[in-house]
């Protein structure tokens, strides 16, 4: 009785109830979100879920397709470790989804995200519940893609648990490149093909998986060719958004978004995506041929423009190449399988494939000073190569005669050859520390360095020539991904 009296006293004197009547549902949600900030902030997705329950009917919701779709999305968002991470993951999910769904650029504001989800879902409901189910199904596909193929942990490998035959080394490399460069705008076109592959019937799935793989390669090639031919992003996000929302009118290519203006778009194809991206590269980027791209790429300070893409180009240019004896310092195409560098394992091998400046970034008296006359020269493709991480640190700002010997040792085929080259260097007065010799002993064979070690002088003319050759090799390797 005493406890009841205490509780009644608290209830009567210490509790206040305020009723707020809003003019519209939007105002009500805005008010609720503002009042809720003292606790854990609700995401736009969490305020969207009750609408799905209402549309399906409370009694039949758990047996509905929408329940299964939202469960997949929940599993992705529930993996967030903190509320802030959950908010971030939800926002990124919804912005990628909006672009892939309707070609819409979604704001990061919670209220805008909630309104967009709610209004789109309600308007689709004017047609049928099946349109609303397709909406939540596509949302689940985007969530699944982000969870597996675009994991937030950069150390986690991209994968497709449902489409295991899409998990090739090349595809994983492309996804990881786009993810490492935080090129999130590319999620929208890729996820459209991913969704079609997941939703395909068993007999049609292999064809859809092939389309998905071709789409990933095309998007990667376009992004690399675009970024590595100019000093800035130069509106690349806008071009992707236009393709999703409007398509390419000049080529009669329809939008790639799933449902534009609440009307489902026609089926998509990798051929049309390639054609559309090539058109953008030509019409907006001024590039329609190999020579046009090479002339721009050879002058770009690739390392300072985008380091990950510069590294990718070096791997692509080195793949299946041999030393070009007629062009000192350069390599040329060899037979298939002679040198594998363009693969996921090589891409993730930071111990053996890091980017090294041959002439150091800071001017040294022992180097040809014409290299430093133009600030871009030092960071262009021709002055970059791939080295093991410990060798990269050891090479540092050494003069050319020492680096030349190091590259010669790194491309030696036998241990005896390594020791012989060290002795020859010693006779010329070039001494290496014990730690450097340990690096030589533990280093893998790097045949792509043989061409560099074959030249006597490292100067601007050689860098320019090498930039041209590397750009040509990189184009030949990745341009077929875009249909050239």
RACOR-V162461 format. One record per helix or strand of 2 or more residues. SS is the DSSP state (a for helix, b for strand). FROM is the first residue (numbers start at 1). TO is the last residue. If there is no record, write none. Layout:
SS_FROM_TO ; SS_FROM_TO
//
This chain:
a_2_14 ; a_25_38 ; a_44_56 ; a_61_63 ; a_65_77 ; a_83_102 ; a_110_125 ; a_129_148 ; a_164_166 ; a_169_180 ; a_186_199 ; a_202_227 ; a_236_245 ; a_249_251 ; b_259_260 ; b_263_264 ; a_270_283 ; a_290_297 ; a_302_305 ; a_307_318 ; b_321_323 ; b_331_333 ; a_344_348 ; b_354_357 ; a_369_372 ; a_377_379 ; a_381_383 ; b_384_387 ; a_389_395 ; a_400_410 ; a_415_427 ; a_434_442 ; a_447_453 ; a_460_482
//
